[in-house]
Amino acid sequence: MLARITTMLEHVPFFLQPGTKVLNKGSIEFENDSRIIASATGANSIRGLSVNLLYLDEFAFVDNAEQFYTSTYPVVEMKNGKLKQ
């Protein structure tokens, strides 16, 4: 998914491209300090982060999905956060 986002950013017209500070295989960090992180599923994979949008790709194939979901759900900011499956 991160590769698709990177490709999209590369094809956006120059004047619309957001400034990026870090662009690598595991994350993209923008000049406004927002970031996109790709992480493997695990009980501690995103613990300690504050997440505004959590996108769970291929979630039907996650082993121990219930455990992962219950450990991950608290990091989604409840005021403005969204969870997409």
N, C-alpha and C positions, 0 to 999 in steps of 0.2 A: 504494500500500500504506500509506503514511504517513497519508493521508486516512482510510482505514478504521480505523487504530489510533486516530486522533484522535476519530473518531465513536464508537468503542467506549468510550474514556475518558470522553466526555461523557455517555454513557448508563449508566455504572456508578453505583450509588447513592453519594450524597455521602460517606458514612462509609467507603466502600471505595476512593474515588479517591485515587491517589497524588498527592502535592504536586508541582507542576511549576514549574520556574524559567523555562524557555523553551519556547514552543510556536509554531512557525512552519512555513512550507511545507517546509523542508529538514531540520528536526530537532525532537526533543522532548528536553528535559533535565529530569530529575527532581531532587527535593530531596536524594536520596541520591547525587547525582553520576553516576548511570547515565544513558545516553542512547540514543536511537534516531536513526539518521542515514539519510537517503535520499541515495544518491549514484549518479551516472551511471557506466556502465561505462567504464573506462579503465585504462591500465597504472598510473597513479599516483593513482587515485581515493580509495583508503583507506590508502595507504602511510603508515606512521608511527603508525597507530592500533593499539590492542590490542583485538581483537574476541573476544567470547565466543560469539556466535551470528551467523553470516553467512547471510542468506537471499537467494538468487539467484532473483529472479522473472523469468520469461520468458527463462531462460538459453539456451534452444535458439535464440533469435533474435539472440544477441550476435555481432557481427562479431569475428573474431580471438579466439574464445572460449578457445582453448588458451593464448594469450599472456596474456589477462586472468586466467585461472585460475592460471597459474604465478606471476604477479606478485602476486596477491591472497592466495593460500593461506598464505604465511608470516605474515600478520598474525593469523591465527586462533590463539588461545592453545592450544597442544597439550595442556596438562594438563586443562583443563575445556571447551575450545572445541568447537563443533559447526558443521558445515556442512550447510545444507539447500538442496536444489535443487528 
